[in-house]
Amino acid sequence: MERRRSDFTTVRTCARRAMGRLGFPPAPILRGPRGEPLWPPGLVGSMTHCDGYRAAALARAEDLASLGVDAEVNDPLPREGMLRIVTTEEERAWLAPMIERRPDVAWDRLVFSAKESVYKAWYPLTGRWLDFQEAVITVDPDLGTFAARLLVPGPLVGSARLSDFPGRWTTERGFLMTAVALPAPSRPDESPTTPPPAR
């Protein structure tokens, strides 16, 4: 219990420092009905903590519509049954060969982390639960990217309904880290730049 309180305090300290770096005055970070952080107006963000790691990521709402980050210890999921809870059949099809190819990465845990980041970006836009079985993760092991294909109607961002959440992942010092950043919709006065005519 004491460690959980310490994690809670430390990760919020990280978030308040990030507010200052973005030019916002440090403010209390309240909790919503599902325990999600409620950010001050003009900010979007996400927080994560696991054994030995705590982090917060924030951005201006004019730049990003939503943001999700997650960190996990780079160890396989603890129980065989969890794999079927967390992953779809499609994901399990690529997990086995990936484990053979890159045993240095706990790929099942990476899928879990990616879905956590997706959920953290999804929930502020929808206010709804997203089950592990409602998104399919594909990973590029060389580029450090992943894509989440939603199997349920995605959120509206501006006039576009999102069906895919792109993300990035990395592993360092025994941790897996994933992140999803969804761009904010263009404002009406932001017209695309027309390239100059070819000469």
C-alpha positions in Angstrom: 0.0 0.0 0.0 2.8 2.4 0.9 4.6 1.6 -2.4 1.4 2.3 -4.3 1.0 5.7 -2.6 4.7 6.5 -3.4 4.2 5.5 -7.1 1.0 7.6 -7.2 2.8 10.7 -5.8 6.0 10.3 -7.9 4.2 9.9 -11.2 2.1 13.0 -10.5 5.2 14.9 -9.7 6.5 13.9 -13.1 3.3 15.2 -14.7 3.4 18.6 -12.9 7.0 19.0 -14.0 5.9 18.3 -17.6 3.1 21.0 -17.2 5.8 23.5 -16.3 7.9 22.6 -19.3 4.9 23.2 -21.5 4.3 26.6 -19.9 1.3 25.6 -17.8 1.2 26.3 -14.0 1.5 23.1 -12.0 -2.0 22.0 -11.0 -3.6 19.1 -9.1 -4.4 16.1 -11.2 -7.8 14.8 -10.2 -9.2 11.4 -10.9 -12.1 10.5 -13.0 -14.7 7.8 -12.5 -12.4 5.0 -13.7 -9.4 6.4 -12.0 -8.2 8.2 -15.1 -6.3 11.5 -14.7 -8.3 14.6 -15.4 -5.9 17.1 -17.1 -6.3 20.9 -16.9 -7.9 22.6 -19.9 -5.5 22.8 -22.8 -3.6 19.6 -22.0 -3.7 16.0 -22.8 -1.6 13.4 -21.2 -0.9 10.0 -19.8 0.9 8.4 -16.9 2.4 5.0 -16.2 4.3 3.2 -13.5 5.6 -0.3 -12.9 8.2 -1.8 -10.5 11.2 0.5 -10.9 9.8 2.9 -13.5 7.5 5.9 -13.5 6.7 8.4 -16.3 4.3 11.0 -17.5 3.8 12.4 -21.0 1.9 15.6 -21.7 1.1 17.7 -24.8 -0.9 20.7 -25.7 -4.4 19.8 -26.8 -4.0 21.9 -29.9 -1.2 19.5 -31.0 -2.6 16.1 -29.9 -6.2 14.8 -29.6 -5.1 12.2 -27.1 -2.1 10.4 -25.7 -1.4 7.1 -24.1 1.8 5.7 -22.6 2.6 2.5 -20.7 5.6 0.8 -19.2 6.1 -2.8 -18.2 8.9 -5.0 -16.9 10.2 -7.0 -19.9 9.1 -10.4 -18.7 6.5 -12.8 -20.1 2.9 -12.6 -18.9 2.8 -14.4 -15.5 0.1 -17.0 -16.3 -0.7 -19.1 -19.4 -4.4 -18.2 -19.1 -3.6 -14.5 -19.4 -2.4 -14.9 -22.9 -5.9 -15.8 -24.1 -7.4 -13.0 -22.1 -5.0 -10.3 -23.5 -4.5 -11.5 -27.1 -6.6 -12.4 -30.1 -6.1 -15.5 -32.2 -4.6 -13.3 -34.9 -2.0 -11.9 -32.5 -1.1 -15.4 -31.2 -0.3 -16.5 -34.7 2.6 -14.0 -35.0 3.7 -14.2 -31.4 5.3 -17.7 -31.5 7.6 -17.0 -34.5 8.5 -13.6 -33.1 9.6 -15.2 -29.8 11.9 -17.5 -31.8 13.3 -14.6 -33.8 13.8 -12.1 -30.9 13.8 -13.9 -27.5 15.1 -10.7 -25.9 11.6 -9.2 -26.0 8.6 -10.4 -24.0 6.3 -10.1 -27.0 3.1 -11.2 -25.1 3.8 -8.5 -22.5 4.5 -6.0 -25.4 1.0 -6.7 -26.8 -0.4 -6.1 -23.3 1.5 -2.8 -23.0 0.4 -1.7 -26.5 -3.2 -2.3 -25.6 -2.8 -0.4 -22.3 -1.5 2.6 -24.3 -4.3 2.3 -26.8 -6.9 2.2 -24.0 -5.3 5.3 -22.3 -5.6 7.2 -25.6 -9.1 5.8 -26.4 -10.9 6.5 -23.1 -10.6 10.3 -23.0 -12.1 10.4 -26.5 -15.0 7.9 -25.8 -15.6 7.6 -22.1 -16.0 3.9 -22.8 -14.2 0.6 -21.9 -12.2 -1.0 -24.6 -11.7 -4.8 -24.1 -8.5 -6.6 -24.9 -10.4 -8.5 -27.6 -11.6 -5.3 -29.3 -8.3 -4.3 -30.8 -5.7 -6.2 -32.8 -2.0 -5.3 -32.5 0.5 -5.8 -35.2 4.2 -5.0 -34.5 7.1 -4.0 -36.6 10.1 -5.5 -34.7 12.6 -3.5 -36.7 11.1 0.0 -36.8 9.9 0.0 -33.2 6.3 0.7 -34.3 2.9 -1.0 -33.9 -0.6 -0.5 -35.1 -3.8 -1.2 -33.3 -6.8 -2.1 -35.5 -10.0 -1.4 -33.7 -12.7 -4.1 -33.9 -15.4 -1.7 -32.6 -16.4 1.7 -33.9 -13.6 4.2 -33.2 -13.8 7.7 -31.7 -14.5 10.8 -33.8 -11.6 13.2 -33.9 -12.8 16.2 -35.8 -14.8 14.9 -38.7 -12.8 11.6 -39.0 -13.7 8.4 -37.3 -10.5 6.5 -36.3 -10.2 2.8 -37.0 -6.5 2.5 -36.3 -4.3 3.8 -33.5 -0.6 4.0 -34.5 2.1 3.6 -31.8 5.7 3.2 -31.0 7.5 0.8 -28.7 11.0 0.3 -27.3 12.8 -1.8 -24.8 15.5 -0.5 -22.5 17.1 -1.4 -19.1 14.7 -4.3 -18.6 11.5 -2.4 -19.4 9.1 -2.3 -22.3 7.6 1.1 -23.2 4.8 1.8 -25.6 3.1 5.1 -26.6 0.2 6.2 -28.8 -0.2 9.8 -29.9 -3.2 10.9 -31.9 -2.9 14.2 -33.8 -5.4 16.9 -33.1 -7.8 17.7 -36.0 -6.7 20.6 -38.3 -8.4 23.9 -37.4 -10.6 25.4 -40.1 -8.1 28.2 -40.8 -5.3 25.6 -41.4 -5.4 24.9 -45.1 -3.0 22.4 -46.6 0.1 23.9 -48.2 0.0 23.7 -51.9 3.3 22.6 -53.4 4.9 24.8 -56.0 4.3 23.7 -59.6 7.0 21.6 -61.2 9.4 23.4 -63.4 
